[in-house]
Amino acid sequence: MLTVLENDYLKVAIAKKGAELRNIIHKQEGFDYLWQGAEGYWSKQAPNLFPIVGRLNENKYLKAGKVYEMNQHGFARDLDFEVVDASNQTVTFSLQENTETLERYPYKFQLKITYQLEGNQLMVSYQVKNNSDEEMPYSLGGHPAFHLPINGEGTFEDYQLQLSPVPEKLDYFEMDPPPYLSGRKLPLDVLNEGAIPINRDLFGAGLVMDTQGFVKQATLTSAKSKHNISLEMGDFPYLCLWTEEGVEAPFVCVEPFHGVADEYGPVGALNDKRGINSLAVSESRTHQFAMKFT
């Protein structure tokens, strides 16, 4: 069953599983901005990543001398959320720990994800609360995938990601071996007046950039299309571009991250991960980004 939000501009559908966006439809022209999956391609649309982002070494981590296992991007995307509040233009989903999650992540938590429509903008808010009796480390992120070209206008390679404000330079994390970080950051040499060309070879393994909070907006745009998609970064410090490797996949993911994959090496602790967040006992924190569609 899908929850539907709708106004004069957009019609948005969200599933209980993973609280995942399934459709973002342009009302007037009837096309879907969101990738819908196809046989032979990546099947998801916009998974929510929690309590980790990326891959752990050996899919494991240490806590108090015990080894825990958790797959890439965590478990929230695979679990059913509960709808706790809903209207025509706003819905809030909630997920709490259970026996299964405690085996992989020994913390009591509540994760609320709220989607809110305002005109041609969809705001996404994550509220994380620590219900444990100890400090709780976590990462989270969005993973929305968009049809490219948008509404069939132009080709995949006609698009670029325009960053604003325009950074003089931008670093990205070297992946070696993918999908792990090497520990080095390199300059993004293809950056041209704040624009990154949409290029399969450039980010097939995932291009994770350290925006350091400077980049506020990233816009998928093309001179051959009257439509574009803008991501308002909010407080998310990392931005990832990804498309499926080895195939001519007609989509690109533009992903705000609060956390990154492990640096390649021995199994370590979540508290020691780059970009990790931490909540004190009973503390909660909200992270928000937004998407604008024209």
Backbone hydrogen bonds in HBPLUS format (Angstrom, degrees):
<---DONOR---> <-ACCEPTOR-->    atom                        ^
c    i                          cat <-CA-CA->   ^        H-A-AA   ^      H-
h    n   atom  resd res      DA  || num        DHA   H-A  angle D-A-AA Bond
n    s   type  num  typ     dist DA aas  dist angle  dist       angle   num
A0003-THR N   A0014-ILE O   2.82 MM  11  5.18 166.9  1.83 156.5 157.1     1
A0014-ILE N   A0003-THR O   2.84 MM  11  5.18 152.4  1.91 146.7 156.1     2
A0005-LEU N   A0012-VAL O   2.76 MM   7  5.04 161.0  1.80 150.7 157.5     3
A0012-VAL N   A0005-LEU O   2.75 MM   7  5.04 169.2  1.76 156.0 159.7     4
A0006-GLU N   A0088-ASN O   3.04 MM  82  6.20 153.6  2.11 159.0 166.9     5
A0007-ASN N   A0010-LEU O   3.04 MM   3  5.69 157.1  2.09 162.1 167.8     6
A0027-LYS N   A0009-TYR O   2.93 MM  18  5.40 167.6  1.95 145.3 145.0     7
A0011-LYS N   A0025-ILE O   3.05 MM  14  5.05 144.6  2.18 135.2 144.6     8
A0025-ILE N   A0011-LYS O   2.85 MM  14  5.05 175.7  1.85 150.6 149.7     9
A0013-ALA N   A0023-ASN O   3.10 MM  10  5.00 155.0  2.16 126.7 131.9    10
A0022-ARG N   A0013-ALA O   2.73 MM   9  5.38 172.4  1.74 153.8 151.0    11
A0023-ASN N   A0013-ALA O   3.33 MM  10  5.00 154.1  2.40 132.4 130.7    12
A0015-ALA N   A0020-GLU O   2.91 MM   5  5.34 167.3  1.93 149.2 148.5    13
A0019-ALA N   A0016-LYS O   3.16 MM   3  4.84 160.3  2.20 102.8 108.4    14
A0081-PHE N   A0016-LYS O   2.91 MM  65  5.18 167.2  1.93 131.2 134.8    15
A0018-GLY N   A0079-LEU O   2.67 MM  61  5.37 165.0  1.69 155.2 153.1    16
A0033-TYR N   A0024-ILE O   2.85 MM   9  5.54 166.8  1.87 162.8 158.3    17
A0026-HIS N   A0031-PHE O   2.80 MM   5  5.49 160.8  1.84 170.7 172.5    18
A0030-GLY N   A0026-HIS O   2.67 MM   4  5.27 137.4  1.85 152.5 162.1    19
A0147-HIS N   A0033-TYR O   2.95 MM 114  5.79 154.9  2.02 143.9 152.1    20
A0035-TRP N   A0145-ALA O   2.88 MM 110  5.41 173.8  1.88 130.9 132.9    21
A0041-TYR N   A0038-ALA O   2.94 MM   3  5.48 151.8  2.02 147.1 145.4    22
A0145-ALA N   A0045-GLN O   2.90 MM 100  5.58 145.4  2.02 169.5 172.8    23
A0049-LEU N   A0141-GLY O   2.91 MM  92  4.94 176.7  1.91 154.1 153.6    24
A0141-GLY N   A0049-LEU O   3.02 MM  92  4.94 134.9  2.23 132.2 135.8    25
A0076-ALA N   A0050-PHE O   3.20 MM  26  5.50 173.9  2.21 162.7 160.9    26
A0139-SER N   A0051-PRO O   2.81 MM  88  5.14 147.5  1.91 119.9 129.0    27
A0073-HIS N   A0054-GLY O   2.97 MM  19  4.98 160.6  2.00 140.1 138.5    28
A0262-ASP N   A0055-ARG O   2.97 MM 207  6.15 177.9  1.97 165.7 165.2    29
A0059-ASN N   A0056-LEU O   2.88 MM   3  4.55 163.4  1.90 120.9 117.9    30
A0060-LYS N   A0057-ASN O   3.03 MM   3  5.97 156.6  2.09 126.7 129.9    31
A0070-MET N   A0059-ASN O   2.92 MM  11  5.42 156.9  1.97 132.8 140.4    32
A0061-TYR N   A0068-TYR O   2.93 MM   7  5.45 147.1  2.04 148.0 155.4    33
A0068-TYR N   A0061-TYR O   2.88 MM   7  5.45 168.8  1.89 164.6 168.2    34
A0062-LEU N   A0268-GLY O   2.79 MM 206  5.55 154.5  1.86 129.2 136.0    35
A0063-LYS N   A0066-LYS O   2.92 MM   3  5.30 153.2  1.99 148.3 157.0    36
A0066-LYS N   A0063-LYS O   2.92 MM   3  5.30 166.0  1.94 118.5 122.3    37
A0074-GLY N   A0071-ASN O   3.04 MM   3  5.66 156.4  2.10 141.1 140.9    38
A0078-ASP N   A0075-PHE O   2.98 MM   3  5.57 156.7  2.03 120.0 127.1    39
A0079-LEU N   A0076-ALA O   3.31 MM   3  5.45 167.5  2.33 110.0 113.7    40
A0082-GLU N   A0094-SER O   2.88 MM  12  5.13 166.9  1.90 146.0 149.6    41
A0094-SER N   A0082-GLU O   2.76 MM  12  5.13 144.7  1.88 140.2 152.3    42
A0084-VAL N   A0092-THR O   2.91 MM   8  5.77 162.4  1.94 156.1 161.9    43
A0092-THR N   A0085-ASP O   2.80 MM   7  5.17 156.9  1.85 154.4 154.2    44
A0087-SER N   A0090-THR O   2.70 MM   3  5.18 143.0  1.83 163.9 165.9    45
A0117-LEU N   A0089-GLN O   2.81 MM  28  5.15 166.0  1.83 157.1 162.0    46
A0091-VAL N   A0115-TYR O   2.99 MM  24  5.49 151.8  2.07 151.5 159.5    47
A0115-TYR N   A0091-VAL O   2.92 MM  24  5.49 157.2  1.97 160.5 166.9    48
A0093-PHE N   A0113-ILE O   2.82 MM  20  5.17 166.8  1.83 147.1 150.2    49
A0113-ILE N   A0093-PHE O   2.87 MM  20  5.17 153.5  1.94 138.8 147.7    50
A0095-LEU N   A0111-LEU O   2.87 MM  16  5.15 143.1  2.00 139.9 151.8    51
A0111-LEU N   A0095-LEU O   2.82 MM  16  5.15 165.4  1.84 155.9 161.0    52
A0102-LEU N   A0098-ASN O   2.97 MM   4  6.13 162.5  2.00 162.1 167.0    53
A0103-GLU N   A0100-GLU O   3.29 MM   3  5.50 138.8  2.47 100.1 110.6    54
A0104-ARG N   A0101-THR O   2.98 MM   3  5.27 138.4  2.16 104.8 116.5    55
A0105-TYR N   A0101-THR O   2.64 MM   4  5.64 147.2  1.74 157.4 169.3    56
A0107-TYR N   A0105-TYR O   2.70 MM   2  5.70 144.9  1.82 106.6  96.8    57
A0131-ASN N   A0108-LYS O   2.86 MM  23  4.93 145.4  1.98 130.3 134.8    58
A0110-GLN N   A0129-LYS O   3.09 MM  19  5.17 143.7  2.22 138.8 143.5    59
A0129-LYS N   A0110-GLN O   2.91 MM  19  5.17 152.4  1.99 150.1 157.3    60
A0112-LYS N   A0127-GLN O   2.87 MM  15  5.00 166.4  1.89 146.6 151.2    61
A0127-GLN N   A0112-LYS O   2.79 MM  15  5.00 162.9  1.81 148.6 153.9    62
A0114-THR N   A0125-SER O   2.87 MM  11  5.05 158.7  1.92 143.8 151.0    63
A0125-SER N   A0114-THR O   2.90 MM  11  5.05 160.9  1.93 146.6 152.8    64
A0116-GLN N   A0123-MET O   2.99 MM   7  5.12 153.2  2.06 142.0 148.0    65
A0123-MET N   A0116-GLN O   2.85 MM   7  5.12 169.0  1.86 153.3 152.5    66
A0118-GLU N   A0121-GLN O   2.88 MM   3  5.21 163.2  1.91 154.3 156.9    67
A0121-GLN N   A0118-GLU O   3.00 MM   3  5.21 153.5  2.07 121.5 129.5    68
A0293-PHE N   A0120-ASN O   2.97 MM 173  5.57 161.4  2.00 158.9 164.7    69
A0122-LEU N   A0291-MET O   2.80 MM 169  5.24 161.0  1.83 155.0 161.5    70
A0291-MET N   A0122-LEU O   2.89 MM 169  5.24 156.1  1.95 140.6 148.2    71
A0124-VAL N   A0289-PHE O   2.83 MM 165  5.47 174.9  1.83 168.9 167.3    72
A0289-PHE N   A0124-VAL O   2.99 MM 165  5.47 157.0  2.04 155.2 161.6    73
A0126-TYR N   A0287-HIS O   2.74 MM 161  5.18 167.7  1.75 162.7 167.1    74
A0287-HIS N   A0126-TYR O   2.82 MM 161  5.18 155.2  1.88 148.8 156.8    75
A0128-VAL N   A0285-ARG O   2.86 MM 157  5.42 162.6  1.89 163.1 162.6    76
A0285-ARG N   A0128-VAL O   2.86 MM 157  5.42 147.5  1.97 147.0 157.7    77
A0130-ASN N   A0283-GLU O   2.93 MM 153  5.64 167.0  1.94 164.1 167.0    78
A0282-SER N   A0130-ASN O   2.98 MM 152  5.14 134.3  2.20 144.3 153.1    79
A0136-MET N   A0279-LEU O   2.88 MM 143  5.17 163.1  1.91 149.9 155.5    80
A0279-LEU N   A0136-MET O   2.91 MM 143  5.17 154.0  1.98 135.4 143.4    81
A0138-TYR N   A0277-ASN O   2.94 MM 139  5.26 153.7  2.01 133.1 137.1    82
A0277-ASN N   A0138-TYR O   2.91 MM 139  5.26 158.2  1.96 156.2 162.0    83
A0140-LEU N   A0258-HIS O   3.25 MM 118  5.26 150.9  2.34 123.3 130.4    84
A0258-HIS N   A0140-LEU O   2.77 MM 118  5.26 146.1  1.88 166.4 173.1    85
A0142-GLY N   A0256-PRO O   3.02 MM 114  5.53 157.1  2.07 157.5 163.9    86
A0254-VAL N   A0144-PRO O   3.28 MM 110  6.22 143.5  2.42 164.5 174.3    87
A0146-PHE N   A0252-VAL O   2.89 MM 106  5.50 174.7  1.89 145.8 146.2    88
A0252-VAL N   A0146-PHE O   3.04 MM 106  5.50 149.1  2.14 144.4 153.2    89
A0148-LEU N   A0250-PRO O   3.05 MM 102  5.30 165.4  2.07 123.5 122.6    90
A0152-GLY N   A0149-PRO O   3.44 MM   3  5.06 161.8  2.48 109.9 105.0    91
A0153-GLU N   A0150-ILE O   3.00 MM   3  5.77 168.9  2.01 126.5 129.9    92
A0158-ASP N   A0155-THR O   3.00 MM   3  5.23 152.6  2.08 107.2 115.9    93
A0159-TYR N   A0156-PHE O   3.39 MM   3  6.13 170.5  2.40 118.3 120.8    94
A0198-ILE N   A0159-TYR O   3.12 MM  39  5.63 159.5  2.16 144.3 138.8    95
A0160-GLN N   A0221-THR O   2.97 MM  61  5.66 150.9  2.05 157.0 166.3    96
A0221-THR N   A0160-GLN O   3.01 MM  61  5.66 164.0  2.04 161.2 166.4    97
A0161-LEU N   A0196-ILE O   2.83 MM  35  5.05 161.5  1.86 145.2 151.1    98
A0196-ILE N   A0161-LEU O   2.87 MM  35  5.05 153.6  1.93 134.9 143.6    99
A0162-GLN N   A0219-THR O   2.84 MM  57  5.03 162.8  1.87 143.3 142.5   100
A0219-THR N   A0162-GLN O   2.91 MM  57  5.03 160.8  1.94 136.8 142.8   101
A0163-LEU N   A0194-GLY O   2.73 MM  31  5.06 169.0  1.74 149.4 153.4   102
A0164-SER N   A0217-GLN O   2.89 MM  53  5.12 147.9  1.99 152.7 152.5   103
A0216-LYS N   A0164-SER O   2.88 MM  52  5.93 144.9  2.00 130.9 142.0   104
A0217-GLN N   A0164-SER O   2.89 MM  53  5.12 147.6  2.00 158.5 160.8   105
A0188-LEU N   A0170-LEU O   2.72 MM  18  5.58 160.4  1.75 175.4 170.2   106
A0210-ASP N   A0171-ASP O   3.00 MM  39  5.78 162.1  2.03 148.6 153.9   107
A0172-TYR N   A0186-LEU O   2.81 MM  14  5.45 156.7  1.86 155.9 162.9   108
A0186-LEU N   A0172-TYR O   2.82 MM  14  5.45 159.2  1.86 159.7 163.7   109
A0173-PHE N   A0208-VAL O   2.93 MM  35  5.80 157.2  1.98 165.9 172.7   110
A0174-GLU N   A0184-ARG O   3.00 MM  10  5.71 170.8  2.00 154.7 157.7   111
A0182-SER N   A0174-GLU O   2.96 MM   8  5.72 154.1  2.03 150.9 150.7   112
A0176-ASP N   A0180-TYR O   3.03 MM   4  5.98 128.7  2.31 138.7 152.3   113
A0180-TYR N   A0177-PRO O   2.84 MM   3  5.67 152.3  1.91 136.7 138.0   114
A0181-LEU N   A0262-ASP O   2.94 MM  81  6.10 167.5  1.96 145.2 147.5   115
A0264-TYR N   A0181-LEU O   2.85 MM  83  5.90 160.0  1.89 165.9 163.1   116
A0191-LEU N   A0188-LEU O   3.25 MM   3  5.91 165.6  2.27 117.7 122.0   117
A0192-ASN N   A0195-ALA O   3.00 MM   3  5.11 162.2  2.03 141.2 147.0   118
A0195-ALA N   A0192-ASN O   2.98 MM   3  5.11 158.8  2.03 107.4 114.3   119
A0202-LEU N   A0199-ASN O   3.07 MM   3  5.30 131.4  2.32 102.5 115.7   120
A0204-GLY N   A0200-ARG O   2.97 MM   4  5.42 113.3  2.43 153.4 159.7   121
A0206-GLY N   A0203-PHE O   3.02 MM   3  4.72 150.2  2.12  95.5 104.8   122
A0207-LEU N   A0241-LEU O   2.88 MM  34  5.13 169.9  1.89 153.7 156.7   123
A0241-LEU N   A0207-LEU O   2.94 MM  34  5.13 149.5  2.03 133.0 142.1   124
A0209-MET N   A0239-LEU O   2.73 MM  30  5.17 178.1  1.73 152.6 153.2   125
A0239-LEU N   A0209-MET O   3.04 MM  30  5.17 157.5  2.10 139.8 147.0   126
A0211-THR N   A0237-PRO O   3.01 MM  26  5.60 139.3  2.18 153.9 165.0   127
A0214-PHE N   A0211-THR O   2.90 MM   3  5.71 159.8  1.94 130.8 131.7   128
A0233-MET N   A0216-LYS O   2.91 MM  17  5.21 158.1  1.95 133.9 140.7   129
A0218-ALA N   A0231-LEU O   2.94 MM  13  5.14 150.1  2.03 139.4 149.1   130
A0231-LEU N   A0218-ALA O   2.75 MM  13  5.14 167.1  1.77 147.4 151.7   131
A0220-LEU N   A0229-ILE O   2.76 MM   9  5.17 155.7  1.81 161.2 159.7   132
A0229-ILE N   A0220-LEU O   3.21 MM   9  5.17 153.2  2.28 135.6 143.7   133
A0225-SER N   A0222-SER O   3.20 MM   3  5.38 166.9  2.21 111.5 112.6   134
A0294-THR N   A0228-ASN O   3.05 MM  66  5.39 170.5  2.06 159.6 159.7   135
A0230-SER N   A0292-LYS O   2.86 MM  62  4.98 165.2  1.88 146.3 151.4   136
A0292-LYS N   A0230-SER O   2.80 MM  62  4.98 156.2  1.86 142.0 150.3   137
A0232-GLU N   A0290-ALA O   2.69 MM  58  4.94 168.0  1.70 150.2 154.1   138
A0290-ALA N   A0232-GLU O   3.11 MM  58  4.94 159.2  2.15 135.4 141.0   139
A0236-PHE N   A0233-MET O   3.12 MM   3  5.64 165.8  2.14 139.0 139.7   140
A0238-TYR N   A0257-PHE O   3.33 MM  19  4.95 157.3  2.38 152.7 147.9   141
A0257-PHE N   A0238-TYR O   2.87 MM  19  4.95 173.7  1.88 142.1 142.2   142
A0240-CYS N   A0255-GLU O   2.87 MM  15  4.92 163.0  1.89 142.8 148.7   143
A0255-GLU N   A0240-CYS O   2.87 MM  15  4.92 174.8  1.88 153.8 155.5   144
A0242-TRP N   A0253-CYS O   3.19 MM  11  5.11 153.0  2.26 134.7 139.6   145
A0253-CYS N   A0242-TRP O   2.78 MM  11  5.11 166.4  1.79 160.1 164.0   146
A0272-ASP N   A0269-ALA O   3.08 MM   3  5.45 149.1  2.18 107.1 116.0   147
A0273-LYS N   A0270-LEU O   3.05 MM   3  5.35 167.9  2.06 115.1 119.0   148
A0283-GLU N   A0280-ALA O   3.00 MM   3  5.23 161.7  2.04 128.1 130.2   149
